[in-house]
């Protein structure tokens, strides 16, 4: 064995799938000394036969004899953590992350990589853990503002720490109001770029020309109103981070220019012929299905692949079991200290814990703000909470509601179209209120595009 192989970091790979194991051994062996086992006992035998424990271990949860359960993977993680505590364990598994990540983490795993995995992303995560092996003091990153103890949130925190210092773009996906911008802020603050600027640009907030100027800057006279030279966000961000929100709304002509920046770092100010170099790391977010947008010809496939080298999914509230009360306490503590906090009665508390919050954390926070302002120091009952939740509360029709529908239906001059328009108006007004009158976010919550929402607003006002 040559000196280069001897000095390479050591990695134990345990996976019963021969194709996956052989493929990973092949691609990782250029950087690591890889030892491969097919089951828990083979993994233990390899470990006990080594002169020193491996620096990293990559463990599949679904190992023989029952590959559909995580028991054997959990047992091996527990064994390694007990007998070789210096080894940092990453889980590579096709098992459901939300269901099993908490168990793996409690047993000592430091990262959870879902199958099928991107090799580039896997290498980034392995290298990050190797940094912690060589420099333990680096593992002191603090996640701020992300509240909760659910497995989904623990996985999100873990992913932020793993990907914070990667130079690659990160595509942050999740429903409207779930916390994508907060995730981007933590990726920046947990990285070595934390001392440089963090800038956010909403790609849905400007027309194409103004958005290009915002991104890349312009020179005097480039367009009507350009009275002086101006830096763009790429230049202002410097060595920091540029977060592109609502990336799915980026016009096609600008998608090509953004792709050029991601490929070679070059961009042009509007009206300028000399290229400039961008140094900022790019994070992007979308609550849209970008793969569907690609199929519809609305988003470039090559740009998608550039942006999604690394991906993070921010969980929705329906996937965050147990976090709703913690978030309630968190946001109540942030309220004006002069306001007495409200409390729920038992029935309202049960509704709070079972409601899905389709507007996610943003909706949850807004409800708390309204209740704090209207009912300081009071006990909030179910009827009040349902009123604040509005028409988005899903519940069976009671007798009174059925009777109301019957009376409306039998009323003289009843017109279904008029009734549907009235209901539509209520949903639009609620969505706009929940999103601070942001048209793009309201449209996303309603499941329509912006042009459709504009058209319906015009119809509503006519």
PEQUIQUI-V494961 format. One record per pair of residues at least 6 apart in sequence whose ideal C-beta (glycine too) atoms are under 8 Angstrom apart, sorted by the first residue. I is the first residue (numbers start at 1). J is the second residue. D is the distance in Angstrom with one decimal. If there is no record, write none. Layout:
I J D
I J D
This chain:
5 33 6.3
8 31 6.7
8 32 5.7
8 33 4.9
9 31 7.5
9 32 5.4
9 33 7.1
9 55 4.9
9 56 6.8
9 130 5.5
9 133 7.6
10 32 6.8
10 33 4.8
10 35 7.4
10 50 7.8
10 52 7.8
10 54 4.1
10 55 5.2
10 56 7.2
11 28 6.5
11 32 4.2
11 33 6.8
11 34 5.1
11 35 7.2
11 54 5.9
11 55 7.2
11 56 4.7
11 57 7.1
11 58 6.4
11 126 7.2
12 35 5.2
12 37 7.1
12 43 6.5
12 46 6.4
12 47 6.8
12 54 4.4
12 56 7.3
12 57 4.4
12 58 7.1
12 59 8.0
12 87 7.5
13 21 6.3
13 24 6.0
13 25 6.4
13 28 7.5
13 34 5.6
13 35 7.0
13 36 5.0
13 37 7.3
13 57 7.8
13 58 4.9
14 36 7.7
14 37 4.6
14 38 7.5
14 39 7.4
14 40 7.4
14 42 7.5
14 43 4.4
14 57 7.3
14 58 7.3
14 59 5.0
14 60 6.1
14 63 6.9
14 73 8.0
14 76 6.4
15 21 4.5
15 24 7.3
15 36 7.7
15 38 7.3
15 58 7.8
15 60 4.2
15 92 6.9
16 38 5.1
16 39 6.2
16 60 6.7
16 62 7.5
16 63 5.6
16 64 5.5
16 67 6.3
17 60 7.4
18 38 7.7
20 115 7.6
21 36 5.4
21 38 7.2
24 34 7.7
24 58 7.4
24 119 8.0
24 122 7.8
25 34 4.9
25 36 5.4
27 119 5.5
28 34 5.4
28 123 7.5
28 126 7.5
31 123 7.2
32 56 7.5
32 126 7.5
35 46 5.1
35 50 7.6
35 54 6.8
37 43 4.0
37 45 7.6
37 46 5.4
38 64 7.4
39 63 5.3
39 64 5.0
39 72 7.0
40 63 5.7
40 72 4.8
40 73 7.8
40 75 5.9
40 76 4.5
40 79 7.7
43 59 7.6
43 76 5.5
44 76 7.3
44 79 6.2
47 53 6.7
47 54 7.5
47 80 6.9
47 83 7.4
47 84 6.3
53 84 3.9
53 86 5.8
53 87 5.0
54 84 7.7
54 87 5.6
55 86 7.6
55 87 6.7
55 88 7.0
55 130 6.4
55 133 4.9
56 87 6.8
56 88 5.5
56 89 7.8
56 90 6.7
56 126 6.1
56 129 5.8
56 130 6.5
56 133 7.3
57 80 5.8
57 87 5.2
57 88 7.3
57 89 4.7
57 90 7.0
58 90 5.2
58 91 8.0
58 92 5.2
58 126 7.5
59 73 5.6
59 76 5.8
59 77 5.9
59 80 7.8
59 89 6.0
59 90 7.3
59 91 5.7
59 92 6.9
59 109 7.6
60 73 6.0
60 91 7.7
60 92 5.6
60 93 5.5
61 70 4.0
61 72 7.8
61 73 3.3
61 74 6.9
61 91 6.1
61 93 4.1
61 95 4.8
61 100 6.1
61 104 7.0
62 68 6.3
62 69 7.0
62 70 6.6
62 72 7.7
62 73 6.6
62 93 6.3
62 94 6.5
62 95 5.8
63 72 3.8
63 73 5.4
63 76 7.1
64 72 6.9
65 72 7.6
66 72 7.3
70 93 7.4
70 95 5.5
70 100 5.0
70 103 6.8
70 104 7.6
73 91 7.1
73 93 6.8
73 95 8.0
73 104 7.5
74 103 6.1
74 104 6.9
74 107 5.9
77 89 5.5
77 91 7.4
77 104 6.1
77 107 4.5
77 108 5.8
77 109 5.7
78 107 4.9
78 108 7.2
80 87 5.5
80 89 5.8
80 108 7.2
81 89 6.9
81 107 6.1
81 108 3.3
85 108 7.9
86 133 7.6
88 110 5.2
88 129 4.6
88 132 6.5
88 133 6.0
89 108 5.8
89 109 4.7
89 110 6.3
90 109 6.7
90 110 6.5
90 111 4.4
90 112 7.5
90 113 6.2
90 125 6.5
90 126 6.9
90 129 6.5
91 100 7.9
91 101 7.6
91 104 4.8
91 109 4.9
91 111 7.0
91 112 4.7
91 113 6.7
92 113 4.9
92 115 6.5
92 117 6.5
92 122 7.6
93 100 7.0
93 112 7.4
93 113 7.7
93 114 6.9
93 115 6.2
94 114 7.3
94 115 4.1
97 112 5.7
97 114 5.3
97 151 7.7
97 155 5.8
98 151 5.3
98 152 5.0
98 155 7.1
98 315 7.4
98 319 6.2
99 151 7.1
100 112 7.9
100 151 7.9
101 109 8.0
101 112 4.5
101 151 5.0
101 154 6.5
101 155 4.7
101 158 7.7
102 151 3.8
102 154 6.1
104 112 6.1
105 112 7.5
105 154 6.0
105 158 7.3
110 129 6.2
110 132 7.8
110 158 7.3
111 125 5.5
111 129 6.7
111 158 5.8
111 159 7.9
111 162 5.4
112 155 6.0
112 158 6.6
113 121 7.6
113 122 6.0
113 125 6.3
118 309 7.4
118 310 7.9
120 168 7.4
120 309 5.9
121 309 6.9
121 310 5.3
121 311 7.8
124 162 7.6
124 163 6.9
124 166 4.8
124 168 6.8
124 310 6.7
125 162 5.0
125 163 7.7
128 161 7.9
128 162 5.1
128 163 7.7
128 165 6.8
128 166 7.4
129 162 7.7
131 138 5.8
131 165 7.8
132 138 5.8
132 139 4.6
139 161 7.7
141 160 7.9
141 161 5.2
141 164 6.4
141 190 4.0
142 190 7.3
143 157 4.9
143 160 6.0
143 161 7.4
143 186 5.4
143 190 7.0
144 185 7.9
144 186 6.4
144 189 6.7
145 182 5.3
145 185 7.5
145 186 7.3
146 153 6.4
146 156 6.6
146 157 6.3
146 160 8.0
146 179 6.8
146 182 6.4
146 183 7.4
146 186 6.7
147 153 7.8
147 323 7.0
147 326 5.6
147 327 5.5
147 330 4.6
148 320 5.8
148 322 7.6
148 323 3.6
148 326 5.7
148 327 6.9
149 322 6.3
149 323 6.9
149 326 6.7
150 315 7.5
150 319 7.6
150 320 4.4
150 321 5.4
150 322 5.4
150 323 4.9
152 315 3.7
152 319 4.9
152 320 5.5
153 315 6.7
153 320 6.1
153 323 6.3
155 315 8.0
156 183 6.9
156 312 7.0
156 314 6.4
156 315 6.6
159 312 5.2
160 183 6.6
160 186 5.0
160 187 5.7
160 190 6.0
160 312 7.3
161 190 6.1
163 170 5.9
163 187 6.5
163 310 5.3
163 312 6.9
164 186 7.6
164 187 5.3
164 188 7.8
164 190 3.9
164 191 4.2
165 190 7.9
165 191 5.0
165 192 5.7
166 310 6.1
167 281 6.5
168 309 4.3
168 310 5.3
169 262 6.4
169 281 7.2
169 282 4.6
169 283 6.7
169 284 6.5
169 306 6.6
169 307 5.1
169 308 7.8
169 309 5.8
169 310 7.0
170 184 7.9
170 187 6.3
170 283 5.1
170 284 7.5
170 309 7.8
170 310 4.6
170 311 6.9
170 312 6.0
171 247 7.8
171 284 5.4
171 285 7.5
171 286 7.2
171 290 7.9
171 304 8.0
171 307 4.7
171 308 4.2
171 310 7.3
171 311 4.8
171 312 7.5
172 180 4.7
172 183 5.4
172 184 6.0
172 283 6.4
172 284 6.9
172 285 4.3
172 286 7.9
172 311 7.7
172 312 5.0
172 314 6.3
173 180 7.6
173 285 7.3
173 286 6.0
173 287 7.4
173 311 6.6
173 312 7.3
173 313 5.2
173 314 7.1
174 180 5.2
174 183 7.9
174 285 7.6
174 287 6.4
174 313 6.0
174 314 3.3
174 315 7.1
174 316 6.8
175 287 5.6
175 314 7.9
175 316 4.7
175 358 8.0
175 360 5.6
176 287 4.8
176 359 7.0
176 360 6.8
176 362 7.4
176 435 7.3
176 441 5.2
176 444 4.7
176 445 5.3
177 359 4.8
177 360 3.7
177 361 5.9
177 362 3.3
177 363 5.9
177 434 7.6
177 435 7.6
177 441 7.6
177 445 7.7
178 287 7.9
178 314 4.5
178 315 6.8
178 316 5.4
178 317 7.5
178 360 4.3
178 361 6.3
179 314 5.3
179 360 7.4
179 361 5.4
180 245 7.2
180 285 4.1
180 287 7.4
180 314 5.3
181 200 6.4
181 243 6.8
181 245 6.3
181 285 6.9
183 285 8.0
183 312 6.2
183 314 5.4
184 198 7.8
184 200 7.5
184 241 7.4
184 243 4.3
184 283 4.6
184 285 6.6
185 198 6.3
185 243 7.8
187 241 7.2
187 283 6.1
187 312 8.0
188 194 6.3
188 198 4.4
188 240 7.1
188 241 4.2
188 243 7.8
188 283 7.6
189 198 7.6
191 241 7.5
191 281 7.8
193 239 6.3
193 240 5.3
193 241 5.7
193 281 6.4
196 237 7.4
196 238 5.6
196 239 4.6
196 240 3.2
196 241 7.4
197 236 6.4
197 237 5.2
197 238 6.1
197 240 4.0
197 241 7.5
198 237 7.8
198 240 5.8
198 241 4.9
198 243 6.9
199 233 5.2
199 236 6.0
199 237 4.9
199 240 7.0
199 241 7.3
199 242 5.4
199 243 6.9
199 280 7.9
200 243 4.6
200 245 6.0
201 211 7.9
201 214 5.9
201 215 6.8
201 233 5.2
201 242 7.0
201 243 7.2
201 244 5.7
201 245 6.9
202 245 4.8
202 246 5.5
202 440 7.6
203 211 6.5
203 244 5.8
203 245 6.5
203 246 4.7
203 247 5.7
203 248 7.9
203 249 5.0
203 250 4.5
204 245 7.8
204 246 4.0
204 249 3.9
204 439 7.9
204 440 3.8
204 450 7.2
205 211 7.9
205 246 7.8
205 440 7.5
206 214 6.1
208 251 4.3
208 253 6.4
208 254 6.4
209 223 6.2
209 270 7.8
211 250 7.5
211 251 7.0
211 254 6.2
212 254 5.8
212 257 7.2
212 270 5.9
213 222 7.6
213 223 7.6
213 226 7.6
213 230 7.0
213 232 6.8
213 270 5.5
214 232 6.3
214 233 5.9
215 232 5.2
215 233 5.6
215 234 6.3
215 254 7.1
215 257 7.8
215 258 7.4
215 267 7.6
216 232 4.2
216 234 6.2
216 235 8.0
216 257 7.3
216 267 4.9
216 268 6.4
216 269 5.5
216 270 6.5
216 276 8.0
217 229 7.5
217 230 5.3
217 231 4.8
217 232 3.3
217 234 7.8
217 235 5.8
217 269 4.3
217 270 7.1
218 226 5.1
218 229 7.3
218 230 5.5
218 232 7.7
218 269 5.5
218 270 3.7
218 271 5.7
218 272 7.9
219 226 7.3
219 229 5.2
219 269 5.6
219 270 6.9
219 271 4.2
219 272 5.1
220 226 6.0
220 227 6.5
220 228 5.3
220 229 5.5
220 271 7.9
221 271 6.5
222 269 7.5
222 270 4.1
222 271 3.0
222 272 7.8
223 270 6.7
223 271 7.6
226 270 7.5
226 271 7.3
229 269 7.8
232 267 7.7
232 269 6.7
233 242 5.6
234 242 6.3
234 261 6.8
234 267 6.0
234 276 7.8
234 278 4.4
234 280 5.8
235 276 6.9
235 278 7.7
237 280 3.8
238 279 6.3
238 280 6.6
239 279 5.1
239 280 6.9
240 280 5.7
240 281 7.6
241 280 6.2
241 281 5.0
241 282 7.9
241 283 6.1
242 280 4.5
242 281 7.2
242 282 5.5
242 283 7.2
243 283 4.7
243 284 7.5
243 285 7.1
244 250 7.3
244 258 7.8
244 282 6.5
244 283 7.1
244 284 4.5
244 285 7.3
245 284 7.9
245 285 5.1
246 285 7.1
246 286 6.7
246 287 7.9
246 440 5.7
247 284 4.1
247 285 6.4
247 286 5.0
247 290 7.8
247 307 6.9
248 286 4.4
248 287 7.9
248 288 3.8
248 290 5.8
248 293 5.7
248 298 7.7
248 299 6.3
249 440 6.4
249 450 7.8
250 258 6.8
250 299 8.0
252 298 7.6
252 300 7.2
255 299 7.0
255 300 4.8
255 303 5.1
256 300 7.1
256 303 8.0
257 267 6.7
258 303 6.5
259 300 6.6
259 302 6.1
259 303 4.7
259 306 6.1
260 266 5.9
260 267 6.8
261 267 5.0
261 278 5.2
261 282 7.6
262 282 6.4
262 303 7.6
262 306 4.5
262 307 7.3
263 306 7.0
265 277 5.1
265 278 5.0
265 279 7.3
266 275 4.4
266 276 7.2
266 277 6.5
266 278 7.5
267 275 6.9
267 276 5.8
267 278 5.8
268 274 7.5
268 275 5.9
268 276 7.0
269 276 6.9
282 307 7.4
284 307 5.0
287 444 5.3
288 444 7.2
290 299 5.4
290 304 5.4
290 308 8.0
291 304 7.5
293 299 3.9
294 300 7.4
294 301 5.0
294 304 6.1
316 360 5.6
317 323 7.5
317 324 7.1
317 356 6.3
317 357 4.0
317 360 5.0
317 361 6.7
317 364 6.7
318 356 4.5
318 357 7.5
324 352 6.0
324 353 5.5
324 355 7.8
324 357 7.6
324 364 7.1
325 352 7.5
325 353 6.8
327 361 6.7
327 364 5.7
327 365 7.7
328 352 7.0
328 364 7.7
328 368 6.4
331 364 7.4
331 365 5.2
331 368 4.5
331 369 7.6
332 341 4.8
332 342 7.9
332 368 6.4
332 372 6.9
335 341 6.9
335 368 7.6
335 369 7.5
335 372 4.8
336 372 7.9
339 372 5.5
339 373 7.4
339 376 4.7
340 376 4.5
340 377 3.3
341 372 6.9
341 376 7.4
341 377 7.2
342 371 5.2
342 372 6.2
342 375 4.7
342 376 6.6
342 377 7.0
342 378 5.5
342 379 7.3
342 380 5.1
343 378 7.7
343 379 5.3
343 380 6.8
344 352 6.1
344 379 7.3
344 380 5.3
344 385 7.1
345 379 5.5
345 380 7.1
345 381 5.3
345 382 7.4
347 381 7.0
347 382 4.5
348 380 5.4
348 381 5.6
348 382 4.8
348 384 7.4
348 385 4.7
351 382 5.7
351 385 5.7
351 386 7.1
351 393 7.9
352 385 6.7
355 389 6.4
355 393 6.6
356 394 7.4
357 363 5.1
357 364 5.1
358 392 5.6
358 445 7.3
359 366 7.6
359 392 7.3
359 434 4.9
359 435 7.8
359 445 6.2
362 434 6.7
362 435 7.2
363 392 7.8
363 434 5.5
366 433 7.9
366 434 6.0
367 385 7.8
367 388 5.0
367 389 6.6
370 388 5.5
371 380 5.8
371 384 7.6
371 385 7.6
371 388 6.1
375 384 6.9
386 393 5.4
386 395 7.6
390 430 5.2
391 423 7.8
391 426 5.8
391 427 6.4
391 430 6.3
392 430 7.1
397 405 7.7
408 414 6.2
408 419 6.8
421 460 7.8
424 456 6.7
424 460 7.8
425 460 5.5
427 446 6.4
428 442 7.4
428 446 6.9
428 453 7.2
428 456 6.5
428 457 6.8
428 460 6.8
431 442 4.1
431 443 8.0
431 445 4.7
431 446 5.1
432 439 7.8
432 442 4.8
434 442 7.5
434 445 6.8
435 441 4.0
435 442 4.7
435 445 6.5
439 450 5.7
439 453 6.2
439 454 7.2
440 450 5.8
442 453 6.5
443 449 6.0
443 450 4.8
443 452 7.1
443 453 4.3
446 453 6.6
448 456 7.7
